[in-house]
């Protein structure tokens, strides 16, 4: 039986019914509900959920008190978990039974972490007026810096080293800069990469669900491509699962290339070695394991092209057409007198 998620009247989501895949990407306008869906999935799949759902939703900055009549239904392995409003922490069924995933939520606010660490802020779940998701991720980041003291940052030519109690970003063997003084994209990227490497190394490739908000934050397109390849390589093997919220066409296009590599080998196995020269085998992505949804107007619509086994990025590319139309109109005005 396939895993499914149904959400009704919850925050910006009015009516959603989707099949849950191993790799899930949610795109759409700001405030459309991408993060709401990702947060709900991360909670209902998390085997470590020990308090009421209502309390955990508050920790995820979801103001559920405004949405009476909300319903969440999660179907997995023949079981159905139901959460209903009044209050929404009512649970029918055993949440912990047969749950094998530990969710790692990587928030968009992660770019603040280098500065918080620099000020020696102790990341605790209580007593600090910051989002709980950021504090929990910060705690993991602090552990990761001691566990992995050096890591190369794909797509940047940079290397991170935790040296003499300091976070340093090296441009070459000798020249470095403190993490807090590095580019904003690096400040958001490095804690994410380090925590993922730490968890995959420490826990092996069993049972992590990585939920990442806007992985592309402040990153140049080529770095987004390299990051996407790294995320697929690190977060989708074994029993690991990956959930992304994004606004970036570069993320989608990069994922589509990895799907295409798998498609070619699936259709023409004799080309395996040739494909591997272009895209490493550990980055190939099976189309059947992927779900991509456009979130808007209270629901989510799949943008996968099942005939071509690819991602249809038209929803994001629409803005390129709009920009092109404005350019054409202005150009026509510019040369209107000359043509006359």
CORDA-V488646 format. One line per field, one symbol per residue. phi: phi as a letter, one per 40 degrees, with the letter a starting at -180 (. if undefined). psi: psi as a letter, one per 20 degrees, with the letter a starting at -180 (. if undefined). burial: # if it has 16 or more other C-alpha atoms within 10 Angstrom, else .. Layout:
BEGIN
phi = ???
psi = ???
burial = ???
END
This chain:
BEGIN
phi = .ccbbbbbfbfcccababccbcbbbbbiccgchdcdcccccccccccccbbcddccccccfbccccbcgcbbbbbafgbbbbbbcgccccbchccccgcbbbcbcbcccdccddcccccgcccbcbgbcbddcccccccccccccccbcaaccdgbgbbcbcbfgbcbbccacbcabcdcbcccccccccdccccccccccccgbbgcbcbbcfccdfbcdccdcccdccccccbbcgbcbbbbbabcccccccccccccdcdccccbdccdccccccbddcbcbcdccbbbbcbafgabbcbcbcccfacccdcccdccccccccccccccccbccccc
psi = pqpqpppplociogopoqpprhoppprrrpjijghgggggghghioijoirqhgghhhhjkonihimqjqppppppljqppppqrmrjjpporoghpjpjqppoporhjhiighhghhjkppoqiqiplqphhggghhghggghhhhoipppopjhjqpppopljqoqophahhprqqhijrqhhhhhgghgggggggggggiblokpoooppmhjokqqghhgghgghhgghhjjrcjqqppqpqjphhgghghhhhgggggghghnhijghgghhgoqhiiqpphijqppqppqkjapppkqohgilrpokhhhihhhggghgggggghghgjghgh.
burial = ....##########.#.#.#########...################.#...##.##..#.#.#..#..#######...######..##.....#...##########.#####..#.....#.#......###########.##.##.#######.#####....####.....#..##....################....#.#############.#.###############..########################.#.........##..#.#.#####..#######.###.###.....####..#........................
END
